[in-house]
Amino acid sequence: MTIDLASAVPLLIGVVGSGDTVATDVPGLGETFAAVLLELRNSYPDLPLVLLSGATLGAEAAVIRVAADRGLATTAIAPTREAIVAASDLLIVVARDRSTAEELALTDRPPGRSAPSALRALLAPPDRRPCFVLAGGSVERAYPPQSDFAAELARRNRFNADLRSVSEPEDRDMLERLRQRTDLIAGALQARTDVWQRFLYAIAFVAASVQIITVIPNGVWIKFGAVVVALSCYFFVRRQDYQNRYQDYRAISEALRVQIVWSAVGIGEGVAESYLPMQQTDLLWIRNVLRVVHVIAGRAEPAAGTEIVFDWVASQRSYFRDHAQAEARRRARLDRWAATFGISSLVVSLIMLCLSLAHLRWAAGAVVLMFGIFTTWCALVVAIVISYARTRGHAENANRYQRMFFVFDRALGLLNGTRDRATQCEVAHELGRMALAEQAEWLLQRRERPISLVYANAA
């Protein structure tokens, strides 16, 4: 049956069992399997369930019939057991007993099709996923170490809910529609993240200013109110997870862009093999989403021409050039603010020192107090600006964008100088891997700088 990835990315459940095992050999097989599916559906209502099975006889077929009869899942047929194991998010092993199940529970995924992919798979950590064994009327659940399967499914479920919150894009290819929807959500979440982050800095600035300017009437209450508002907003933003969702969706969108280009020129490799291979914890769900997309979408027929490669390289070149310049301008503007207020604080401090040394009567009392308040306030502005600049990472972004601009600029020159299809495909493949590495670097960097109240050590 047809699965529309633009609406939801499903959970792939592989079902394997020994060929001589029939349903009667496993007591309560249908009820046990139905309970597992019902638990998944109730826990993750926006996560469609797709069963992968290559069997037509035996206990596996009985499991498929039970699921179909109860309307708990859809069924997709995979050709071989190895393909089922490699594609599934969750492996269901049907067996008479535990010893038989251990022979079937191949939780290590087979290597990629090409030699370089096989070598990368060998060097990378084992790609393990959960395995549920249905034997003796019970379910034995085995999870890979350092994995949180429930959290991963919760994120994919939230992603699907967000996908359904945006309108259907123009009538295009399924992968392109999924990418457009993901990109729209990421853009909206990025805007919310930026607004809330600036608001938190503004509230923190008000609270600190009231602390400095003690002559303000009811200053204590203003400070207390600002702190309460800042904390309330902070916990609200953390609960909504705007920043992590925006970053994760942006990563998925950019990886899908590479996948679309690869598929268009006939590259059968999935981007999941080249994206964050060392991340086995909270970012694993991104790679699994990309793997599921590739499994369902399959290998597309190569396009008639390679115009899509030229368009992609040219658009990425312009993107990195424009964003490198924009990030550099933002960093320069923040540097000017920090320098202006820092110099102002220093100048006023020197004036206060000179007045004190001159023993001028008019320089005592209120004048000294106001000068001191102004000096401290300028130092506060510098601390806020430095903290904000550190959080936004404009300098790192500008350098990274500039580096990628040079890469795509050289690639565009290479493509303009050749009409050889093999060379164009090789360029698309290597550029795609570099773009995935750049996106992973951006994501990991942003993860280290979560949205927060002003850093205490910014000054």
N, C-alpha and C positions, 0 to 999 in steps of 0.2 A: 504494500500500500504506500501511497505517497505521503511523505513527511515534510511539512513546510517549516524549514528551519527559521524562516523570518518571523514566525510567530512564537516558537519555543524551541529550545535545545533540549532534547529528551535525555533520559537516563537509559543507557544501553545495558540490558541484563542478559548475559550469556547463560545458556542452559546446556550442560554437557552431562553425559552419563555413559555407562558401558552399554554396548549394543545388546547384550543378552539380559539386561535388566528390564523387567516389565513393571507396570504400575502396582501389581499385586505383591511384588517383592518388597515394596517400601510401604509399610503401613501408614495410613493417614497422609499419603503423599499430596493428594489434591488439596485437602484442608490446610496442611502445613504451608504449601506454596501460596495458596490464596491468602493466608494470614500475613505472609511476608509482603505480598503485593499490596494488600489493604493497608498495612502499616506504613508503607512508603507513600501511598496515595494520600492517606490522612495527614501524614507529617509534612508532605511537600505537595500541596494541591496544584501548584503551577508547573509541576515537573512531569511531563508525559513519560510513560513507561513503554519501552520498546524491547521486545524479547528477540534474542538472536538464537536460532537453533537450526542445525542442519539435519536433524533426525526426522524421520517419518514414522518410525516404529519405536516400540519400547516405552520406557518411563518418560523419556523426554517428550515424546508426542503426547503422552497423557497429561503432562504438565501444561503443554501448550493448549490443549483442549480445555482444561480446567480454567485457564486464564481467559480464553476466548468466550467460554460459556458464561462466565461471571462478569464479562465486560471490564475486567480490571487492567487489561493491557492490550496493546497491538502486537502483531508478530511480524518480524522480518526474517527471512531465511538467509543464513550465511552458508557458504559452500563447504567449509571444512572446520574441524574442531580447532585447529590452530588459528583460523581466521576469527572464530568466535572468541577465543581466549584473548587474542590481540586487540579486538575491537571493544570488548565489553568494559563497562565501568564497574559492574558487579558480576561476579561469576557464581552461578548456582550449579552445584555438583549433586547429581542424583545418583545414589548408590545404595546397595543393600546394607553395607556396614562402613565403618570408618576406614578400615584398611583398604577397601576398594576405592573409597573416595580419595585417599591420599595419592593413588596412582593417577587420578584424573585431574586433581587440583593443580594445574600448571599456572601458578600465579605470576611467574616471570614471563614477560612478554617476549616473543621472538624478535630477533634483530630486524633492521630495515632491509629493504630489497637490494640496495646497492652496497658495494663494499665500503665506501666512506660512511654510509649510514650505519652499517653493521659495526664498524670500528667505533663510531661515536656511541652507539648503544652499549658496546662492550666497556668503554671507558666511563660512561655515565653511571650513576647509581641505578640499581635494578628498578625497573618500572613495575612495582607491585601494586595490586589493587585488592579490595576485599573479596573474600571467598566465603559463601554460605554453603554448608554441606547439609543436604536433606537426606538423613539416614535414620532408620529406626523410628520414624514418626516425630522426630525433633529436628531443630535447626542448630547447627554449630557454626558460630560466626568467628571468622579469623580476619583480623585487620592488620595491615602492614604497620611496622613500628614507625613512630613519629608522624602518624597521619590522623586526621580528624575527619572521618568520612561524613559524619553528620553536619559539620560546619561547611564542608565542601558542597554538599547537596543543598544546604540552606542558601548558599550564595548563588548557586545555579537557579534555584527556585526563585530567589529575589530578582535575578537577571531576567528570567522569563516574565515575571510580573511587570518589570519595567519595560520589557519589549512590547507588551500589550498595551502599555499606557500611551504610546505614540501612534500617530496615524500611519496607515499603510503608505509607503513611498510609491514612486512611480512604478509602472509595470516593467520590471526588469528581471534579470537573472536572480535566482533565489539567494545566492551568496551576496550579490550586490544589495539586495533588499535588506538582508540581515545586517550587512555592514552599515548601510545608511541608517537603519533604525538604531543600531548600537552607537553610531556617531552622534545622532541627535540626542540620545539620552546622555551620553558623556558630556556634550556641550552644555546641556541644561544643568547637569550636576556640577560641572566646573564653575558655571556662573554663580550657582548657589554657594559653592565652597568659597569663592573669592569674596562674595558679599559678607558672609558670616565671618570670614577671617579678618576682613577690614573692620567689621563692627566690633569684634573682640578686642582688636588693638585700640580702637577708639575708646571703648569703655575702660580698658586698662589705663589709657592715657589720662582720661578724666579722673579716675580714682587716684592715680599717682599725683596729678596736678593739685587736687584738693588737699592731699597730704602735705604737699610742699607749701601751698599758699594758705597758711593757717588763718589769715585775716578774713577769709570768706565766712559770712554768717551761716550757721548751720552746716559748716563744712563736714563735720563728722557724719551727719546723716546723709549728705550727698555721697561721701565716700562709701559708707555702708551700703547705700542703695546701688551704687555703681558696681560694687563687688558682688552683690547678690544677683544683679542682672547679668553680669559677666559669667558667673558660675552657672546660672540657669541656662544661658545660651550655649555655653560650652558643653554641658551635659546633653542638651537637646541635639546639638550638631553631632556629637559623638554617637548618640543613639541612632540618629538617622544615617550615619555612616556615609555622608555625602562625599567626603574626600576619597576614601578607599574605593567606593563604587565608581566614582568618576575616573580614577586612575586605572582600575581594572578594566572598565569598559573601553577606555581609550586604547589600552593595550590590545584588547580583543579586536577592536576596529582596525587598528593598524596592521595586526597580523592577518586579518581577513583580506585587507588590501593586497598584501603580498600573495596570499593564497589564490586570489582571483587572477593575478598576473601569471602565477605559475601554471594554473589550470588552463589559462587561455593559450599558452604556448606549448602545452603538452607535458609539463613537468609533473610527474605523478607523485612526487614526494609531498607529504603533508608538512605544514609549517610547525606542527607540534614537535616534530623531531629536532627542530633547530631552535626552539624557544624555551628559555629557562630550564634547561635539562637538569640543572643542579638543585632546583627549588622543589623540595619534597614536602613542604609544609603549607603555609597559608596561601601561597601563590600557585599551588599545584592545580587548583580548580580551573585556572585560565588555560593551562595546557590541555587539560582533559576536555574542556569545551571545544578547543580547536581540533582535537583529535576526533571527537564525535562528529563535528561538522564535516571533516574530511571523509570519515567513514560513510556518512549518509550521502553527501554530495557526490562522492566518488570522483573518478578522474574524468574531467570534461574533455570533449573533443577539442583538439587544438583549433584556434581561430585561423581563418583563411590567411591573415597577414599578421604582422607583429606590431601593428600600430599601437596596440595597447601597451606594449613595452615602452615605446617612445613617449606616449602620453604620460605614463606613470613616472618615468625618469624625469621628464621635463617638469611635471607638476611637483614632484618631490624636490627637484633642484630649486624651483621658485619658492617652495614652502620653507626650506631650510635657509635660503638666503634672506627672505623677508623676516623670518622669526629670529635669526641671528642678529640682524640689525635692530629689531624691536627690543630684544632682550638687552642688547648693549645699551640702547637709549634709556631703558628703564633703570638699569644699574647706574648709569652716569647721572641720571636725575636724582636717585637716592644718595649717591655719593656727594652731589652738590649740596643737598639738604643737610647731610651729616657734617660736611665741612663748614657750611655757613653757620650753623648753630654751635658747632664746636669752637670755631674761631670767635664767635660772639661771646661765648662763655669765657674764653681765655682773656679776651680784651677787657670785659667788664671786671674780671677778677684782678687784672693788673691795675685797672682804675681804682678799685677798692683798696688795693695795696698802697698805691701812691697817696690816696687820700688819708689813709691811716698813718702813713709815715709823715705826712705834712701836718698832722694834728689839727685839721680844720674842724671848727665847731659845727659848722653847718653840715659836715659830712657824717655826723653821728646820728644815732637814733633811727628815724624812719627811712632816711636815705640809704644807710647801710643795709637795713632790713630789705628794702626793695631791690637793691643791687644783689644781695645774697639770694633772694627768691628768684630773680631773673637768671642768675648764674646756674642755680640748681635746676631750674626749669629747662634751660638750654641743654644741660647735660642729660636730662630726662628725654628730650626730643631725640638727641643723638642715640641714646640707648634703644629707644623705640624703633628708630629708622634702621639701626644695625640689626636688631632682632628681626624686623620685617624683611630686610634684604636677605638675611640668612635663611629665613623660612622659604622665601620665594626662589632662592637659588638662581638669580638672574645671570650671574657671572658664569656659573657652570653650564647653564643652558646655552648661553651665547657661544661658549667654546665648543660645546658638543654640536650645536647646529652648524657652526662654521665648518667644523671638521666634516660633517655629513654633506654640506654643500659642495665642498671640494671633491668628495667621492662621486656624487651624482653629476657634477659638472664634467669630470673626466669621463664618466660613463656615457654621458650624452655625446661628447666628442667622439668616443669610440664607436657608438652606434651610428652616428652620422657618417663615419668613414667606412662602414661595411654594410653589405646587404646579405651576408652569409647567415642563414637562419640558425645554424648550430652555434655560431658565435653570439648571436643575439640571445638565444636561450641560455647560454652559459653566463652571459652578463646578467640576465634577469635572475638566474639562480643565485649567483654570488652576491648581487646587490640585495636580493631579498634576505639572505642570511645576515648581511651587514645591517640592514634596516631592522631586522628582528633583534639583533644584539644591541643596537642603539636604543630601541624601545625598552628592552629589558633593563638596560643601564639607567634610563630615565625613571622607570618604575621603581627600581630598588633605591635610587637616590631619594625619590619622593617619599618612599615608605619610611625613610630615616627622619623625615621632617613632617610629622603629622600636625594637623591643625591643633593649636594649643593656645593657652594664655601666654603672654609675653615671656620669653626666656629670661630667667633670673640672672643668668650670667652674660647677658648681651652686652652690658657695659664693659 
